[in-house]
Amino acid sequence: MPLLSALPTGQSIATTGTITAGTLETTNIGTGLREAIDDRVAALLTNSASVTWSYDDTSGTLQATASSGVADGDKGDITVGSSGASWTIDAQAVTLAKLVNASTTKRILARVTDGAGSYEESTIDSILDFVAGSAAAGDLLYRGSSAYARLAAGTAGGLMWQSTDGANPIPAWSSKWTLNTSGTLTGAAGSITASTPAIAITQTWNAVGTTFKGLTMTITDTTSAAGSLPIEVLGGASGTTALLQLSKDGALRTGDGTESLPGMAFTGETSSGLYRSAGSTLNLSVGGTRRIVFSTAITGLRDSMEFGWYSSGFGSFDLRLTRDAAYTLAQRHSTNAQSFRVYNTYTSSTSYERFCVDWITTANFLSLITEAGSAGGTCRGIAFGPGNSVGTNIAGGDLYVFGGASTGNATPGTIYFQTANTGASGASVNSKQNRLVINTGITANVLVTATVGMELIEQTAPSAPSTNRVRVYAEDNGSGKTRLMALFPSGAAQQVAIEP
C-alpha cells in the first residue's frame, strides 16, 4: 500500500480486533502517519548558509532561522551592509525599464490626482492643466517671476504685448490694438495726456552699400475708384478733418493751413511754406507773412517784395524790379546805374535789334537809342507821339516826334520841349519857357521859343542835301556879318538874307 510504504523504517502499525478476509481495521493510525510525514519532511530540509531549519518532534513544529545574513559588499545593483541588515540600491541602478512599462506612447509619470498616492501615467495636456490650474480654451501658459502662470484668453483679434512682472517681462493682451480676420490692424489709444506715439519704429542703418527702406507698403490696384487713398490722416476736434492724403496716383495732399502756419511747411521753419486761403488761391508765406499769391486771375507780390536776379551766390542780386508806389514800377538797385532793353529780334548775343533805355553806357547820361548786334540786325527808327501818331511812310533809322494823334503823314500838332520851369505853380505849359533846340553837334543850331520865334545860330556850311531837299542855315559872311543861306543838292548855296 502506498500509504504504508511511506512509513519510516522500523515503524509498525498496531492492530486490535479480529482480522477477517478483506478487512483491516486499525486504531491510532492517523497519529503515526502524521509523525512519519513530519519526520520525512524534516529529513528532506537542507540548511543553507543563510537559513537553518529546526524540527521539534515533541511539539511538532518546523522553524527557519536566518543565519548571520548576506555578507556585506556590493552585490551588483545592491550594496549590503551592517552584517546583512542594510540593503541599499545603487544610484541610477533602477532603470525605467526595471521600474515600469508605459501603457502607450507620449506618457509622463506624475501624480495629478488629488491627495497622496502612487505615481500615474499622465498626458502632456493633463500635466499642463495641472500646472496652469483651471485652464480654458485660448489660455496661454508662461513662466512668471517665481512660477508658471496662466494668461486667460483675450478677445477675438486681440494682440499680445510685453508687460512686466517687477523687473521681468511677461506676456499680456493689448487693450489698444486688434487684428481682424481680414488683416485690418486697428489701434485705439484713447484719450491720453502725455506724448505716447501709437507707432514707434527704431532702426539702425549700418551698411554703406545698402539702400534701406524704413517703411514699405505695396498695393496692387487692379481696379478702384478714382478717389482711393493708400494713406489718409484725419484730425481736428472731431477727428474727421483730412490732414494728409496720398492719392493712388501718388499726389500728396495736405490741409489748407494758414498764413502763419502753412499747410506745406518746413521742419526748420514752420511759418514758411504754401497754404490755400480760398478757392483756387495759393499763397507763399515766408516768416509767417504772405509774400506771393497765385490765383486764376493774377499772380501778385506783397508791396514790400521785389523780383530779383543773381548770377553768383544767392543774395548778390544785380537786377531788381520793385514797386515805387501805386501804379508805379521801378527798376533800381541802390546807386547802381540801370539799363532796360526791349527787343525787336533776337538770334544770339551778337545778332539782334533792340531799343535801349540806358544809364550805364555813359555815366549820368540817359540814352534812348536803338541798337543792332555786331553780327546781325539793323538799327531801327524811333517815333514818339500820342495815340496812332506814327505814319506809314517813316524811314528806318530816323527819329520822329509827333505832337498829335493822326494816321499816315498828316500834319502833326504842337511839340513842347521844356528845359526850365519859369512859370508860376499851376500855370499851363504854354506860359512856361518852352523851346525846341536842334543840334548838329554840341552847339545848338536851331532854337524855337514861345517868345522869340525861330532862331538860327551861325555854323560851318553843311554838306549838300540829297535830291529834292534844301538845307537852310546861318553862317558868317567872312566880314563879321551873319547871313541866311540855302544849300541845294547841286552844292550851290544861295544867300537868302544878310545882316544889315
URWOWO-V633144 format. One record per pair of residues at least 12 apart in sequence whose ideal C-beta (glycine too) atoms are under 6 Angstrom apart, sorted by sequence separation. I is the first residue (numbers start at 1). GAP is how many residues later the second one is. D is the distance in whole Angstrom. If there is no record, write none. Layout:
[[I/GAP/D] [I/GAP/D]]
This chain:
[[110/12/5] [176/12/6] [243/12/5] [262/12/5] [263/12/5] [282/12/4] [308/12/5] [403/12/4] [436/12/4] [445/12/5] [473/12/6] [483/12/6] [484/12/4] [13/13/6] [42/13/4] [51/13/5] [52/13/5] [77/13/5] [139/13/6] [161/13/5] [176/13/5] [232/13/5] [262/13/4] [320/13/5] [341/13/5] [342/13/5] [356/13/5] [381/13/6] [389/13/3] [416/13/6] [420/13/5] [435/13/6] [484/13/4] [69/14/6] [70/14/4] [107/14/4] [108/14/5] [112/14/5] [139/14/5] [272/14/5] [281/14/5] [291/14/5] [306/14/5] [307/14/4] [401/14/6] [435/14/4] [445/14/5] [459/14/6] [461/14/6] [472/14/6] [69/15/2] [135/15/6] [138/15/3] [158/15/5] [159/15/5] [231/15/4] [341/15/5] [355/15/5] [356/15/6] [381/15/5] [483/15/4] [77/16/4] [229/16/5] [230/16/5] [271/16/6] [280/16/5] [306/16/4] [380/16/6] [381/16/5] [389/16/6] [392/16/6] [393/16/6] [418/16/5] [434/16/5] [458/16/5] [470/16/5] [471/16/4] [50/17/5] [131/17/5] [258/17/6] [271/17/4] [340/17/4] [354/17/5] [381/17/5] [382/17/5] [383/17/4] [384/17/5] [385/17/3] [391/17/5] [458/17/6] [481/17/6] [482/17/5] [103/18/6] [112/18/5] [132/18/4] [159/18/5] [257/18/4] [379/18/6] [387/18/3] [391/18/4] [416/18/5] [456/18/4] [458/18/5] [470/18/6] [481/18/4] [108/19/6] [154/19/4] [339/19/4] [353/19/6] [386/19/5] [388/19/6] [417/19/5] [145/20/5] [151/20/6] [159/20/6] [228/20/5] [256/20/4] [303/20/6] [144/21/6] [145/21/6] [157/21/4] [338/21/6] [339/21/5] [352/21/4] [157/22/5] [337/22/4] [351/22/4] [467/22/5] [145/23/5] [157/23/5] [262/23/5] [337/23/5] [350/23/5] [350/24/5] [351/24/5] [353/24/4] [458/24/6] [465/24/6] [350/25/4] [351/25/3] [352/25/5] [353/25/6] [464/25/6] [259/26/5] [351/26/6] [221/27/6] [353/27/6] [464/27/4] [8/28/5] [260/28/4] [7/29/5] [142/29/5] [8/31/6] [259/31/5]]
